[in-house]
Amino acid sequence: MPVNFLSKLQRSQYGQFVQSPAPDELSRCFHLDDMDLQIIQEKRGAHNRLGFALQLCTLRYLGTFLAQPFDVPPAIISTLTLQLNIKMDTEYDSYLLGSQRWSHMQQIRQEYGYTDLTERRVVFSFTRWLYALCWSGAERPGVLFERAQYWLIAHKVILPGCSTLERFVSKLISRVETRVWEALVSDLTLEQKDLLMTLLASQPEQSSTLFERLRTAPVNVSSRSLLLEISRLKEIRKYHFPWLFKQNIPVVRIRHLSRYASTAKVTALKRMSNLKKVAALRALIASLEASVQDDILIIFEKIVQDIFRGANRAYKQSRQRTLKDMDASALLLAQLGTIVLDETVPDSELREALYRQMSRHKISGAVEQVTTLTRPHDKVYFLELNEKYRTIRLFLPLLLEHIQFNGNISAQPTLDAMEWLTRNMVKRNIKEPVPQNTVDKRWQQLVFGKDGEEFDLHAYTFCTVDKLIKSLKIRDLFIQPSWRYSDPRKDLLTGNEWIQSRPMICRALGLSVQPEPTLNALKSELDQTYRAVAARFKNNPDVSIVDGRLKLTPLEKSDDPDSLILLKQLISKRLPRIELPELILEVAERTGFTKALTHISEKSARAEDIDISLCAVLMAEACNTGLEPLVQPDVQALTRDRLSWVTQHYIRDETITKTNEMLVKAHNELSITHLWGDGTMAAADGMRFVVPVKTLHSGPNPKYFGHKKGITWYNLLSDQLCGLNDFPVPGTLKDSMSLLAIVLEQQTEIQPIEIMTDTGAYSDVIFGLFRLLGYRFSPRLADIGGQRLWRVDNDADYGELNEISSNKVGLNRATLHWEDILRLMGSLKLGKLSANDAMRTLQTGNKSTSLAQAITDIGRIEKTIHLLTYIDDDEKRRMILKQLNRVESRHSLARAIFHGQRGEIRKQYREGQEDQLGALGLILNMIVYWNALYIEEAVRQLRIEGFEVNDVDIAKVFPFAFKHINMNGKYVFLVPKEVKEGKLRPLRKLVEEDDNSLS
């Protein structure tokens, strides 16, 4: 860990007033109590009294004495002179030149109990506190430095010199890192360490090391890929030794070390010290086991889904091919039926009449044809499935042998069936009794025949695989270790942790510890909303009830006023033309966002002109052009090696998130953004990208991707028009859990309360979760007539709304499960449980748990409140539509930026997709910030020139314009002198990989 990790700005601000203290800070640190005033009044002269007060309050606020005590913001002088009843223009030169200031410093230390960091007692307490903070591994060195200052100030320890504290923090971080490495290798034998080291050794007749092959993830979905992954898992387990100490090492430390080892070059790993090298390899192997198990199950899911989907498709195609024969046979039998129904034909002559119409052979053929073509769907479906049994048999026994599945009570029949298959699937003669609890009605006849005595192993295998996939999706089945398929219930708050967190959770979410106050308030809100909407219903021309269904008139388009049209034209003409690289560099200079892009090893590693390299890499990712168009061999910051090094070590989910926090903060500080919104609302929507390469992390949707696969980039946009969070979803969105995840996991200073989204697969339970977490879920409703309104009181009279509000909902289940509801909400709010895992805790088998039903009851009330206000308030409908239109405008800007490679994502791994789209989100926010900054300046200039510009019009001028920004670069039409003279350009030299490149 390098000693110097602070920037020049951080050093210059250490122990100094950066800005004037806020009002609450003035009242906290610069208020003089009776004791202070008594000591100060003993000083002779106004200059001495003011000087003493300044030194005392400065020490409280900054934690140190200033070299020039009077070099403080005017607000502080004003606050203190008012309390001391002395004049603002008091002469203080004599105080600075005299010796009183030094004696005052000593008196303040003695009277108020201040001490230095040199005292043994203080050093011990401070070191222990900071050590524990470092051990968690969650904070960067710069953040630890700031928190160390806060601790020293809070404990009345005078701040040491900047370099002294920086060295202290740096040495402590190094000690913690060394201890983590030692702990990771402490229980390894010499033989085990040597075995790990062999991973980095070159192998004869191999182009790569074993280490590189083990950390390479699959990209194809096939039986061969699955078998190769199982082989990779077996190989990894040879190097994964039991973790005797795992519970003592923070998971974030293991993940961080693993991430570094997974991206670093082999040559860089070889240059590490032996201790760190072995620790990194062990951490990576541990993480790889979880990742590989996840990859195996992802491939398995996709293969099985393709098999089942293909069987269904084949069945439908077969039916299509036989329809002509079926129709012909059915017409023949219909003719026979007409003769049978003809009352003029005596019963004794019926058979003769039938044979006169049609021969016996023809009738027999038609009956046989209809019988053949009208086989039960499940039977035909299974026959198509059975064609793929050899594919399943190829890998299923190995998968069940090497992946250890666990499950809850609901999954026990499936586990029993899987264990039975593991033992018997490869046997010819099966004598062991078959577990039958997993075979449901649909599969019963296929597995055991009509009489229940015939056993079909193939059908039983497909039945078990079907149950396995369904149980995995809702996590009735889970595996360990795993990042994706682990047990979601293990992360719920329990025991003392929950008891201690409950009061804080209730206060944060505005929920009562006992259910009655919160639930009664919810019932009252529903009743009042019903009555208010019912009272205005007759006078609302936009809504009516037709045949027991709500009918809502679409919103009329509102035209822009002439003043707004003129303002947009004037601003558009005034915005400077700019190249995208210049824009990014300017935003970097104004916001300092590059400081959040730190090296993965937590080293400072700030090479010369690193900011240029960082901006170039972000632009290459966001524009989807790759690094090649940005490479300039004669510019050190833009060489291919430098850009490749930056891509590998600086661009990752963690740094992208922190960079976005800084950009959102800077955006929020612009005054114009508060005309667009107050930050309490946000809208979410998805933007779709085709993924033409082979990858596990994409999905099909013919409507959006044609015959290819793709992903949906789901993003959350604040009403202040900055992006708060985003992530990719394979294929297209299937439910609203992604919305809950994107809201809960966003980490910016803007915390929206009302979340708007387009019509989607929302559910009652989603409404309930949002309400309990303190949000208002406000989706746009397309089919308003198909919605159900719920009531609590059957006897309440809601006028014309009675016709459509006959559904009764009770809150008894919510009362009964209130403690579990609070525990689930607390686990979500604290980040202990992800949104996707939360949904799985609410299901058992194919049924919702009683806890899910309790939340659903709350959600039905919340959805009804939303529906009622939605039909009653056209401004609400217009606001939702406006927010969603803003998201679409942002997506248009994103398409213009992401212009390379036909706008298609070509990253094969999820991490690469996340990093690239994360970079796109950052560039979007940079352009929006830059546009907002210059729109604000253009408005200021227009007002100076005498144009009347009102805030109502400014609120409708959005920063998504991009015609003035050149996204594509410039082409240079220059030919080297040598070529003009008829010579050829020099060929490139074949060079080996540079082992001396940055790492």
MARLO-676247 format. One line per 5 residues: number of its first residue (from 1); for each residue x, y, z of C-alpha. Coordinates in pm, whole numbers, plus 50000, padded with zeros to 5 digits. Layout:
% residues N
NUM> X,Y,Z; ... .
//
This chain:
% residues 999
1> 50000,50000,50000; 50168,50326,49891; 50205,50588,50164; 50074,50874,49950; 49717,50815,49839 .
6> 49564,51162,49893; 49508,51400,49604; 49642,51755,49602; 49290,51884,49668; 49249,51659,49975 .
11> 49582,51776,50112; 49497,52141,50061; 49159,52098,50237; 49296,51909,50538; 49233,52105,50858 .
16> 49097,52405,50664; 48761,52570,50604; 48650,52455,50259; 48324,52649,50273; 48114,52838,50522 .
21> 47959,52607,50786; 47590,52528,50747; 47344,52676,51002; 47322,52352,51198; 47702,52330,51210 .
26> 47723,52687,51336; 47479,52610,51615; 47660,52289,51706; 48026,52394,51699; 48021,52774,51725 .
31> 47772,52820,52007; 47928,52950,52330; 47772,52808,52647; 47795,52957,52998; 48128,52788,53074 .
36> 48278,52916,52749; 48158,53271,52815; 48291,53266,53172; 48640,53169,53054; 48633,53416,52766 .
41> 48516,53710,52978; 48834,53673,53187; 49037,53785,52883; 49121,54151,52854; 49046,54327,52529 .
46> 48795,54245,52258; 49068,54110,52032; 49176,53854,52297; 48819,53744,52365; 48741,53705,51996 .
51> 49073,53528,51932; 49015,53279,52217; 48659,53208,52096; 48778,53158,51739; 49052,52914,51839 .
56> 48813,52719,52065; 48537,52687,51807; 48776,52619,51520; 48924,52332,51720; 48575,52189,51777 .
61> 48489,52212,51409; 48817,52133,51230; 48997,51936,51500; 49304,52160,51483; 49428,52517,51537 .
66> 49473,52741,51235; 49806,52908,51163; 49601,53227,51110; 49313,53211,51363; 49115,53486,51190 .
71> 49134,53320,50846; 48775,53191,50872; 48447,53247,50679; 48270,53576,50768; 47967,53386,50902 .
76> 48180,53253,51189; 48307,53600,51285; 47950,53730,51275; 47819,53444,51491; 48088,53486,51758 .
81> 48088,53866,51775; 47712,53858,51822; 47745,53622,52118; 48038,53817,52269; 47865,54151,52213 .
86> 48169,54305,52040; 48210,54488,51711; 48268,54306,51383; 48560,54534,51287; 48770,54453,51596 .
91> 49142,54499,51531; 49319,54166,51575; 49673,54234,51446; 49806,54262,51800; 49657,53920,51881 .
96> 49837,53760,51590; 50169,53923,51676; 50152,53873,52053; 50208,53565,52267; 49851,53542,52399 .
101> 49735,53321,52114; 49989,53052,52217; 49888,53060,52582; 49523,53043,52477; 49597,52724,52282 .
106> 49749,52564,52591; 49458,52675,52809; 49202,52535,52564; 49381,52198,52561; 49382,52183,52942 .
111> 49035,52324,53013; 48852,52123,52749; 49045,51795,52770; 49206,51789,52426; 49498,51555,52368 .
116> 49741,51445,52096; 49762,51125,51894; 50094,51054,52064; 49930,50943,52389; 49940,50565,52428 .
121> 49579,50534,52544; 49453,50733,52246; 49672,50549,51998; 49542,50213,52124; 49174,50310,52100 .
126> 49213,50480,51763; 49413,50192,51615; 49164,49931,51734; 48870,50127,51588; 49041,50195,51256 .
131> 49170,49839,51234; 48816,49702,51265; 48702,49942,50995; 48983,49836,50762; 48916,49469,50832 .
136> 48564,49496,50690; 48724,49593,50357; 48435,49815,50254; 48606,50156,50236; 48876,50307,50013 .
141> 49188,50466,50169; 49060,50819,50105; 48732,50742,50281; 48916,50581,50573; 49127,50896,50601 .
146> 48813,51112,50626; 48649,50883,50880; 48970,50886,51085; 48945,51267,51099; 48585,51245,51224 .
151> 48686,50998,51497; 48973,51217,51617; 48753,51527,51625; 48476,51343,51810; 48721,51211,52072 .
156> 48893,51549,52128; 49220,51444,51968; 49402,51728,51790; 49460,51633,51428; 49822,51544,51350 .
161> 49991,51663,51033; 49834,51551,50707; 50130,51330,50610; 50141,51179,50961; 49777,51069,50949 .
166> 49813,50955,50588; 50111,50735,50681; 49920,50600,50983; 49621,50497,50770; 49843,50356,50496 .
171> 50044,50141,50736; 49730,50012,50903; 49579,49915,50568; 49899,49731,50481; 49887,49547,50815 .
176> 49526,49445,50757; 49599,49328,50401; 49892,49122,50526; 49678,48970,50799; 49409,48877,50546 .
181> 49669,48709,50326; 49815,48526,50624; 49471,48412,50738; 49390,48286,50389; 49698,48063,50379 .
186> 49739,47985,50752; 49592,47634,50737; 49756,47529,50410; 50036,47275,50412; 50350,47326,50206 .
191> 50225,47067,49958; 49896,47253,49916; 50075,47584,49864; 50302,47427,49603; 49996,47279,49431 .
196> 49836,47623,49407; 50158,47767,49265; 50156,47510,48986; 49847,47684,48848; 50069,47965,48718 .
201> 50331,47735,48566; 50360,47708,48189; 50266,47368,48053; 50434,47195,47760; 50238,47193,47436 .
206> 49981,47431,47587; 49933,47790,47472; 49799,47897,47813; 49848,47809,48177; 49608,47590,48375 .
211> 49516,47902,48575; 49400,48084,48261; 49194,47787,48146; 49026,47745,48485; 48917,48109,48503 .
216> 48778,48117,48146; 48398,48100,48157; 48184,47928,47891; 47995,48112,47617; 47807,47831,47437 .
221> 47491,47653,47547; 47534,47288,47457; 47577,46946,47614; 47947,46962,47534; 47981,47296,47716 .
226> 47803,47149,48017; 48034,46849,48029; 48338,47075,47994; 48211,47288,48283; 48167,46979,48501 .
231> 48525,46885,48417; 48636,47239,48506; 48450,47211,48838; 48625,46880,48917; 48961,47038,48833 .
236> 48892,47344,49050; 48796,47126,49346; 49141,46969,49337; 49277,47308,49442; 48995,47409,49678 .
241> 49094,47308,50028; 48858,47314,50331; 48799,47662,50475; 48863,47625,50849; 48856,48000,50907 .
246> 48616,48132,50644; 48373,48278,50896; 48646,48510,51031; 48738,48676,50701; 48495,48932,50556 .
251> 48341,48806,50232; 48413,49143,50068; 48786,49083,50125; 48773,48743,49957; 48568,48878,49668 .
256> 48801,49173,49621; 49112,48958,49612; 48936,48710,49386; 48829,48985,49144; 49186,49108,49119 .
261> 49319,48757,49052; 49051,48694,48790; 49147,49002,48584; 49522,49030,48637; 49769,48892,48386 .
266> 49961,48580,48482; 50285,48776,48460; 50152,49028,48712; 50051,48750,48951; 50393,48591,48923 .
271> 50557,48919,49031; 50358,48927,49358; 50508,48821,49687; 50455,48451,49760; 50218,48530,50047 .
276> 49986,48749,49841; 50014,48519,49541; 49898,48209,49730; 49623,48406,49907; 49493,48547,49577 .
281> 49494,48205,49413; 49306,48049,49704; 49048,48328,49709; 48997,48294,49334; 48958,47916,49348 .
286> 48696,47955,49622; 48503,48209,49413; 48546,48002,49097; 48374,47702,49252; 48064,47916,49314 .
291> 48083,48073,48967; 48132,47743,48784; 47843,47579,48969; 47626,47873,48866; 47741,47843,48504 .
296> 47660,47471,48502; 47306,47533,48621; 47257,47824,48380; 47357,47601,48085; 47145,47317,48226 .
301> 46840,47544,48253; 46882,47673,47899; 46930,47322,47751; 46623,47186,47930; 46415,47491,47834 .
306> 46520,47446,47470; 46427,47077,47483; 46085,47140,47635; 46021,47438,47409; 46133,47238,47106 .
311> 45900,46949,47196; 45608,47187,47223; 45700,47350,46892; 45737,47009,46723; 45396,46904,46852 .
316> 45235,47219,46709; 45411,47171,46375; 45298,46809,46363; 44942,46918,46426; 44969,47173,46147 .
321> 45094,46905,45904; 44807,46667,45985; 44522,46917,45981; 44442,46847,45615; 44407,46471,45677 .
326> 44211,46537,45996; 43968,46766,45814; 43910,46510,45538; 43841,46227,45783; 43621,46448,45999 .
331> 43410,46545,45694; 43353,46179,45611; 43244,46102,45965; 43023,46414,45961; 42843,46277,45655 .
336> 42783,45950,45841; 42651,46146,46139; 42404,46325,45910; 42266,45989,45794; 42238,45864,46154 .
341> 42043,46175,46253; 41811,46151,45953; 41479,46043,46106; 41345,45927,45766; 41591,45635,45768 .
346> 41453,45342,45976; 41687,45194,46237; 41669,44854,46068; 41802,45004,45744; 42062,45236,45902 .
351> 42369,45014,45845; 42266,44951,45482; 42215,45326,45429; 42561,45402,45568; 42731,45149,45341 .
356> 42544,45284,45038; 42689,45627,45114; 43042,45505,45193; 43228,45174,45178; 43317,44984,45496 .
361> 43686,45017,45415; 43658,45396,45376; 43473,45431,45708; 43732,45217,45884; 44014,45427,45739 .
366> 43854,45753,45852; 43799,45623,46206; 44158,45500,46223; 44288,45832,46091; 44094,46039,46347 .
371> 44200,45806,46628; 44564,45837,46526; 44560,46215,46486; 44370,46290,46805; 44625,46154,47051 .
376> 44627,46329,47393; 44850,46637,47398; 45068,46510,47684; 45131,46181,47504; 45237,46354,47184 .
381> 45438,46609,47382; 45626,46330,47562; 45698,46144,47239; 45868,46459,47112; 46056,46493,47442 .
386> 46166,46133,47430; 46361,46206,47114; 46598,46414,47332; 46642,46159,47612; 46992,46069,47495 .
391> 47092,46434,47530; 46965,46445,47890; 47125,46111,47975; 47456,46238,47845; 47504,46488,48128 .
396> 47234,46449,48394; 47403,46166,48594; 47728,46366,48609; 47544,46685,48705; 47357,46513,48991 .
401> 47679,46351,49107; 47894,46665,49121; 47640,46935,49220; 47517,46902,49577; 47155,47016,49594 .
406> 46976,47114,49913; 46621,47226,49966; 46337,47312,50198; 46051,47081,50295; 45857,47151,49974 .
411> 46149,47030,49763; 46206,46701,49950; 46011,46486,49697; 46223,46634,49416; 46544,46567,49613 .
416> 46436,46205,49670; 46369,46162,49299; 46708,46315,49209; 46890,46083,49449; 46706,45785,49302 .
421> 46803,45888,48949; 47166,45931,49053; 47174,45567,49165; 46957,45409,48896; 46966,45617,48576 .
426> 47260,45422,48430; 47138,45078,48544; 46971,44835,48306; 46772,44640,48563; 46609,44864,48823 .
431> 46487,44690,49139; 46484,44983,49387; 46137,45126,49464; 46061,45451,49280; 45977,45767,49482 .
436> 45636,45869,49351; 45562,46193,49539; 45723,46406,49269; 45498,46267,48993; 45194,46492,48960 .
441> 44870,46430,48773; 45008,46553,48441; 45293,46299,48443; 45115,46012,48623; 44991,45824,48317 .
446> 45309,45888,48120; 45531,45750,48397; 45322,45459,48530; 45086,45384,48239; 44706,45362,48239 .
451> 44695,45074,48487; 44967,45221,48709; 45188,44912,48676; 45417,45006,48383; 45720,45223,48466 .
456> 45878,45448,48204; 46224,45565,48314; 46243,45826,48038; 45917,45989,48143; 46021,45978,48509 .
461> 46350,46146,48419; 46180,46429,48231; 45926,46468,48513; 46209,46502,48769; 46404,46745,48548 .
466> 46089,46958,48507; 46042,46970,48886; 46414,47043,48935; 46405,47350,48708; 46086,47487,48864 .
471> 46221,47437,49218; 46549,47607,49128; 46369,47913,48993; 46190,47979,49321; 46485,47850,49529 .
476> 46300,47563,49692; 46620,47393,49573; 46955,47564,49618; 47327,47490,49614; 47631,47599,49810 .
481> 47864,47772,49727; 47682,47987,49475; 47634,48352,49386; 47305,48296,49202; 47144,47977,49335 .
486> 47213,48001,49707; 46941,47982,49973; 46777,48330,49987; 46633,48269,50334; 46976,48255,50497 .
491> 47012,48632,50453; 46700,48727,50649; 46758,48915,50974; 46732,48677,51268; 46793,48654,51642 .
496> 46963,48939,51826; 47049,49113,51498; 46679,49148,51420; 46581,49247,51775; 46840,49527,51773 .
501> 46749,49642,51421; 46368,49637,51459; 46317,49984,51619; 46546,50148,51365; 46377,49969,51075 .
506> 46030,50074,51193; 46137,50439,51225; 46308,50439,50885; 46008,50287,50706; 45739,50467,50905 .
511> 45586,50139,51025; 45455,50065,51372; 45599,49783,51583; 45244,49658,51641; 45029,49603,51330 .
516> 44714,49792,51429; 44832,50156,51386; 44979,50101,51039; 44698,49880,50909; 44424,50104,51049 .
521> 44586,50404,50880; 44594,50209,50551; 44223,50117,50578; 44136,50477,50660; 44332,50604,50357 .
526> 44148,50360,50130; 43808,50464,50265; 43884,50836,50233; 44015,50791,49878; 43703,50599,49777 .
531> 43475,50870,49917; 43674,51157,49762; 43678,50996,49416; 43310,50896,49441; 43212,51254,49526 .
536> 43382,51385,49209; 43293,51093,48982; 42985,51243,48816; 43172,51563,48734; 43470,51380,48584 .
541> 43422,51374,48202; 43723,51148,48147; 43593,50837,48326; 43275,50631,48307; 43147,50282,48388 .
546> 43026,50076,48090; 42895,49721,48139; 43055,49701,48481; 43398,49810,48352; 43585,50136,48391 .
551> 43641,50336,48075; 43901,50612,48069; 43936,50874,47797; 44293,50902,47661; 44486,51217,47745 .
556> 44485,51493,47486; 44819,51617,47362; 44914,51955,47507; 45088,52188,47261; 45394,52390,47360 .
561> 45331,52765,47398; 45504,52999,47155; 45732,53128,47431; 45863,52775,47496; 45918,52704,47125 .
566> 46116,53028,47093; 46318,52953,47407; 46414,52607,47280; 46529,52757,46949; 46736,53028,47118 .
571> 46902,52784,47357; 46969,52532,47079; 47148,52800,46875; 47358,52910,47175; 47482,52573,47297 .
576> 47851,52541,47201; 47948,52280,46944; 48178,52029,47107; 48356,51700,47048; 48251,51421,47284 .
581> 48606,51368,47423; 48630,51739,47509; 48293,51723,47683; 48401,51425,47895; 48730,51590,47993 .
586> 48551,51913,48084; 48305,51728,48306; 48597,51541,48466; 48762,51873,48546; 48443,52022,48691 .
591> 48327,51722,48895; 48648,51528,48967; 48471,51199,48892; 48793,51026,48789; 48894,51009,49157 .
596> 48625,50745,49205; 48786,50524,48939; 49044,50351,49156; 49280,50063,49085; 49139,49721,49167 .
601> 49424,49639,49406; 49347,49959,49608; 49685,50097,49510; 49708,50460,49412; 49850,50361,49073 .
606> 49782,50707,48930; 50003,50715,48623; 50076,51040,48442; 49767,51180,48265; 49561,50890,48399 .
611> 49247,51106,48380; 49277,51118,48000; 49315,50740,47987; 49011,50688,48211; 48794,50921,48003 .
616> 48908,50755,47680; 48822,50405,47806; 48477,50516,47926; 48411,50672,47586; 48528,50360,47401 .
621> 48293,50143,47606; 47996,50380,47582; 48033,50438,47207; 48084,50063,47147; 48380,50132,46920 .
626> 48648,49947,47113; 48985,50099,47195; 49134,50104,46844; 48992,50443,46726; 49132,50609,47039 .
631> 49483,50465,47030; 49759,50720,46967; 50108,50563,47000; 50274,50903,47039; 50052,51004,47336 .
636> 50147,50816,47654; 49794,50838,47800; 49644,50689,47480; 49878,50404,47395; 49722,50066,47348 .
641> 49898,49921,47654; 49784,50208,47878; 49421,50188,47765; 49414,49810,47797; 49564,49835,48147 .
646> 49307,50094,48253; 49020,49883,48115; 49132,49579,48314; 49209,49749,48644; 48988,50059,48678 .
651> 48655,49991,48508; 48432,49767,48721; 48091,49775,48886; 48219,49922,49214; 48400,50218,49057 .
656> 48123,50284,48806; 47873,50307,49093; 48090,50551,49290; 48155,50760,48978; 47782,50785,48915 .
661> 47730,50900,49274; 47969,51191,49211; 47802,51284,48881; 47454,51277,49035; 47577,51493,49324 .
666> 47726,51749,49083; 47409,51746,48873; 47194,51799,49181; 47395,52110,49273; 47288,52290,48952 .
671> 46997,52523,49021; 46822,52442,48691; 46776,52077,48787; 46538,52178,49066; 46308,52332,48806 .
676> 46281,51990,48638; 46197,51811,48962; 46266,51784,49333; 46412,51433,49323; 46110,51263,49482 .
681> 46000,51090,49161; 46176,50853,48925; 46077,50649,48621; 46214,50314,48508; 46212,50151,48167 .
686> 46418,49916,47957; 46628,49971,47646; 46692,49665,47430; 47015,49557,47264; 47076,49269,47026 .
691> 47359,49035,47134; 47485,48860,46817; 47764,48663,46992; 47736,48332,47173; 47677,48392,47543 .
696> 47490,48250,47840; 47372,48597,47935; 47117,48681,47667; 46766,48569,47588; 46528,48534,47293 .
701> 46237,48759,47204; 46135,48757,46837; 45945,49086,46875; 46259,49282,46967; 46554,49066,46860 .
706> 46422,48872,46559; 46598,48537,46528; 46884,48654,46750; 46905,48697,47126; 46946,49011,47331 .
711> 46940,49187,47665; 46736,49466,47819; 46922,49754,47985; 46694,49852,48271; 46759,50202,48404 .
716> 46612,50441,48660; 46580,50811,48573; 46521,51079,48837; 46274,51358,48772; 46585,51582,48776 .
721> 46685,51392,48459; 46996,51213,48584; 47032,50835,48577; 47038,50680,48925; 47096,50311,48858 .
726> 47097,50050,48581; 47168,49685,48508; 47127,49440,48217; 46861,49168,48212; 46893,48870,47971 .
731> 46613,48879,47714; 46324,49101,47822; 46175,49186,48160; 45930,48930,48296; 45820,49088,48624 .
736> 45850,49397,48842; 46112,49252,49074; 46379,49414,48857; 46212,49747,48931; 46226,49683,49305 .
741> 46592,49584,49275; 46690,49890,49073; 46526,50121,49329; 46663,49954,49642; 47017,49912,49511 .
746> 47073,50267,49385; 47326,50450,49606; 47307,50816,49503; 47209,51106,49729; 46876,51136,49546 .
751> 46617,50910,49708; 46292,50904,49505; 45969,50811,49680; 45726,50768,49388; 45834,50520,49122 .
756> 45673,50528,48778; 45692,50262,48512; 45522,50159,48192; 45250,49895,48179; 45411,49566,48275 .
761> 45370,49243,48463; 45316,49405,48800; 45132,49214,49070; 44952,49281,49396; 45250,49162,49597 .
766> 45472,49420,49424; 45234,49698,49525; 45249,49567,49882; 45628,49551,49893; 45664,49905,49758 .
771> 45413,50040,50011; 45581,49867,50306; 45924,49991,50197; 45806,50351,50195; 45760,50396,49817 .
776> 45456,50467,49601; 45437,50241,49298; 45269,50433,49011; 45262,50229,48689; 45087,50355,48378 .
781> 44771,50150,48331; 44681,50050,47977; 44386,49815,48041; 44204,50016,48306; 43881,49824,48248 .
786> 44038,49491,48338; 44156,49606,48681; 43990,49493,49004; 43905,49736,49283; 43916,49608,49642 .
791> 43738,49727,49956; 43775,49649,50328; 43425,49741,50443; 43142,49558,50267; 42881,49792,50408 .
796> 43047,50117,50299; 42857,50319,50038; 43084,50452,49765; 42809,50570,49532; 42868,50492,49165 .
801> 43187,50304,49251; 42990,50031,49432; 42933,49858,49098; 43305,49800,49037; 43425,49754,49397 .
806> 43264,49428,49504; 43592,49249,49583; 43655,49214,49959; 44004,49214,50110; 44086,49157,50476 .
811> 44395,49233,50682; 44380,48945,50929; 44669,48767,50760; 44878,49085,50767; 44809,49122,51140 .
816> 44907,48761,51204; 45233,48785,51005; 45328,49142,51096; 45654,49043,51266; 45766,48845,50961 .
821> 45664,49133,50734; 45882,49373,50933; 46172,49127,50927; 46147,49087,50548; 46126,49465,50493 .
826> 46424,49521,50725; 46633,49262,50540; 46551,49433,50209; 46612,49787,50337; 46951,49698,50490 .
831> 47062,49514,50177; 47083,49179,50354; 46839,49032,50103; 46814,49109,49731; 46480,49191,49569 .
836> 46490,48875,49356; 46564,48658,49658; 46283,48828,49849; 46035,48712,49587; 46159,48357,49623 .
841> 46111,48363,50000; 45745,48439,49930; 45689,48116,49736; 45680,47749,49829; 45640,47517,49537 .
846> 45393,47674,49296; 45198,47843,49574; 45247,48171,49756; 45334,48142,50123; 45102,48280,50388 .
851> 45350,48568,50428; 45316,48646,50054; 44938,48637,50086; 44956,48884,50379; 45167,49125,50170 .
856> 44931,49069,49876; 44637,49187,50090; 44824,49511,50165; 44916,49538,49797; 44554,49511,49687 .
861> 44463,49807,49903; 44761,50006,49774; 44679,49918,49412; 44317,50025,49462; 44432,50360,49603 .
866> 44654,50405,49297; 44374,50310,49058; 44130,50550,49219; 44370,50845,49213; 44477,50750,48860 .
871> 44124,50777,48718; 44042,51082,48929; 44345,51299,48859; 44442,51372,48500; 44748,51560,48625 .
876> 44876,51238,48782; 44823,51051,48456; 44997,51328,48265; 45289,51332,48512; 45341,50956,48476 .
881> 45331,50986,48098; 45572,51282,48106; 45824,51092,48318; 45811,50791,48087; 45857,51017,47783 .
886> 46167,51161,47950; 46309,50809,47978; 46243,50755,47606; 46424,51080,47525; 46721,50959,47729 .
891> 46716,50631,47538; 46730,50822,47209; 47042,50998,47332; 47183,50660,47440; 47129,50520,47089 .
896> 47321,50813,46941; 47613,50750,47179; 47615,50370,47141; 47665,50385,46764; 47955,50143,46713 .
901> 47916,49788,46580; 47556,49854,46470; 47455,49927,46827; 47487,49562,46928; 47635,49430,47253 .
906> 47925,49197,47179; 48037,49117,47533; 48008,48747,47614; 48022,48766,47994; 47779,48934,48229 .
911> 48052,49141,48395; 48155,49280,48057; 47795,49369,47971; 47749,49540,48309; 48071,49739,48274 .
916> 47997,49851,47918; 47640,49958,47988; 47753,50113,48316; 47999,50325,48114; 47713,50419,47879 .
921> 47512,50535,48182; 47805,50748,48299; 47853,50916,47959; 47478,50982,47945; 47491,51155,48282 .
926> 47797,51353,48174; 47621,51483,47862; 47308,51566,48061; 47518,51750,48323; 47710,51943,48055 .
931> 47390,52034,47869; 47221,52143,48192; 47522,52358,48282; 47520,52538,47947; 47140,52565,47930 .
936> 47162,52741,48266; 47430,52973,48128; 47232,53036,47807; 46926,53134,48010; 47136,53369,48221 .
941> 47278,53531,47907; 46933,53565,47747; 46802,53743,48055; 47099,53981,48050; 47016,54059,47686 .
946> 46659,54147,47782; 46469,53834,47683; 46185,53747,47916; 46243,53386,48026; 46007,53236,48282 .
951> 46078,52932,48499; 45771,52747,48368; 45925,52735,48020; 46272,52645,48152; 46120,52345,48332 .
956> 46024,52205,47990; 46366,52248,47825; 46535,51911,47872; 46909,51837,47845; 46883,51544,47604 .
961> 46975,51735,47286; 47286,51605,47109; 47306,51757,46758; 47572,52000,46884; 47787,51710,47008 .
966> 48005,51520,46761; 47989,51156,46869; 48175,51010,46572; 48511,51189,46582; 48688,51352,46290 .
971> 48854,51201,45984; 49200,51328,45890; 49290,51345,45520; 49667,51356,45543; 49914,51132,45363 .
976> 50270,51081,45499; 50549,51232,45292; 50704,50891,45220; 50378,50762,45067; 50351,51072,44847 .
981> 50697,50989,44719; 50577,50643,44617; 50715,50448,44911; 50521,50194,45115; 50427,50235,45478 .
986> 50643,50030,45717; 50491,49697,45823; 50417,49638,46188; 50668,49435,46386; 50576,49108,46553 .
991> 50646,49164,46920; 50586,48939,47218; 50358,49047,47501; 50529,49320,47697; 50592,49186,48047 .
996> 50689,49534,48159; 50346,49682,48093; 50164,49848,48377; 49988,49615,48622 .
//
